[in-house]
Amino acid sequence: MKEWHKKWKAPALVVGIWFCILLTAFTVKDDLFEISKNLAIFSALYQHINDHYVEKVDATTLMEHGIQGMLGQLDPYTEFIPEVSVEDFRVKYIQTQYGGIGAQVLVNKDEHIIIAEIFEGFAAHRYGLCVGDEIVRVDGVVVEGKSVEEVSHLLKGRPGTIVRLAVKRYGNTEKEFAIARDKVIQPNVSYSQMLANGIGYVKLDKFLSGASEEVHQAIANLRKRGELNGLILDLRDNGGGILQEAVRIVNLFVNQGEEVVTQQGKVHGDDFTYITMQKAFMPQLPLAILINGRSASASEIVAGALQDMDRAVVLGNKSFGKGLVQQTYHLPYNNMVKITIAKYYTPSGRCIQALDYKHKDKTGRPLPVEDSLMSAFTTKNGREVYSGNGIFPDVVLQKGETSAVIRALMKQLLIMDYASHYYEQHGHITSPRNFHISDGEYNRFLNYLSARHFSFQHETDDRLAQLKLAAVDEGLITELNTDLQTIQRKIQYSKQQAVTLHRDEIKLQLEKEIVARYYYKKGVYELLESRDSGIVQAHRILEPSNAHFYQAILSGQDTFQVIGKPLLHDTPLQMVTE
């Protein structure tokens, strides 16, 4: 029996291999047949609609809607880029420069196009445009009712070409501007500064082309100002960008040969491990990384890799949870497609993807990754970290939820409008670090809100309306009417008191908006240096006198035993050791 087994073992193995090869071939053949069949059906359907539908159809629009419908079954990151949008795509995801006037616009509730931000030093700034200006026409085209993307496309063009704008300021008579477009460069690093005790601060907004070199240069410039004892890298609200730039940024702080991130896809050729290739620039510099719920993709690679290596303390709130990699491919006639090709994994082996786009609920929304699929991994020092739900920080900061009144003030552009009026009436203000809204000025703002008949809808209003409908349906409205009216009055009173209850929050938003008029984005960061709890806490952790605390977090010790109280008395912290 043993001889028979030996005799047939090798041939059986060969037969098994050939069976697998044939099975794979038939599977591939079946896939190709299905693709060919469905393409033939789609092509015939498209042709019949174009030839026979009772009304004339726009064949291109019809096809684009069909493509979007198909991609909509996948994930929001897989997208078709038509030829007309290719340049905008490059500006958004790859390049940091474009031809334009150097301004951002938004659409207000009346569908008017309003300038929301002016970039210092570029055409819009030099020609005297202001935040709050309403753009009425661009090169004779009326823009009311158009989307931000449509207006942005009209404003962009080759540097040196002229764009003619009709603008209203504060609702006054139109004014014409003939503006020569600039080559607008929006850096990845929007701000860097040396804080007290030799702690550097770098705000990285995105990971587009050149991001790693900008971070490198920002650190080099900080070193020229004096001894650098630590660095805060702020990745809050950074939605990511180019994966390779993230790898290079990690390489600034860890030496050659370290695994940063691995991507794994369906196709073996899409698998790749990214390893640091250069000698580190600052391998011993203490690091603090700031993240929040809008830190995604490349931001999570940097934060996750440095956390897994126990190379940096991560502070803030749980990140977005985008663990997917996209690749662009060229299509015929200068179109493109961006496709999710892989998931990525941090050095500990975790994938931080938070939503499962393969499984969706009845409304088509992707489901969160199931708790049972979340696994524990360990950092170099043995701290536990988890997959399936973004990057969880080592130090969790109190999450500042934006109040309903602030959201309403921002949405109705009342803070922006008041800042514009303030700017018009005041020739200058003190430096951003020292600028504060006085109580008298805040009272003037409240009078302004009253004159504008400011009101807002609270979530409780919606719940009360639902309760009233339920009471009517069940025949209880007469019995409950007095109580419902009492609740309504209390809700109204609560909303009236909101501008007092959230006074400090509103004042800070006003101060930021006013400072931006005079000192632009850099001024806002200067204002926040001593008022942003994330920056203040990160600074405290990195101070040389707190080196034992910094090391305790990275070694996995109980942080409450190290410092027994929150770093700031007025900002409660929850210390978490992963």
Secondary structure by P-SEA (a helix, b strand, c coil): caaaaaaaaaaaaaaaaaaaaaaaaaaaaaaaaaaaaaaaaaaaaaaaaacccccccaaaaaaaaaaaaaacccccccccccccaaaaaaaaccccccccccbbbbbccccccccccccccccccccccccccccccccccccccccaaaaaaaacccccbbbbbbbbcccccbbbbbbbbccccccccccccccccbbbbbbbcccccaaaaaaaaaaaaaaaaccccbbbbbccccccccaaaaaaaaaaccccccccccccccccccbbbbcccccccccccbbbbbbcccccaaaaaaaaaaaaaccccccccccccccbbbbbbbccccbbbbbbcccccccccccccccccccccccccccccccccbbbbbcccbbbbbcccccccccccccccccaaaaaaaaaaaaaaaaaaaaaacccccccccccccaaaaaaaaaaaaaabbbbbcaaaaaaaaaaaaaaaacccccaaaaaaaaaaaaaaaaaaccccaaaaaaaaaaaaaaaacccaaaaaaaaccccaaaaaaaaaacccaaaaaaaaaaccccccccccccccccccccccc
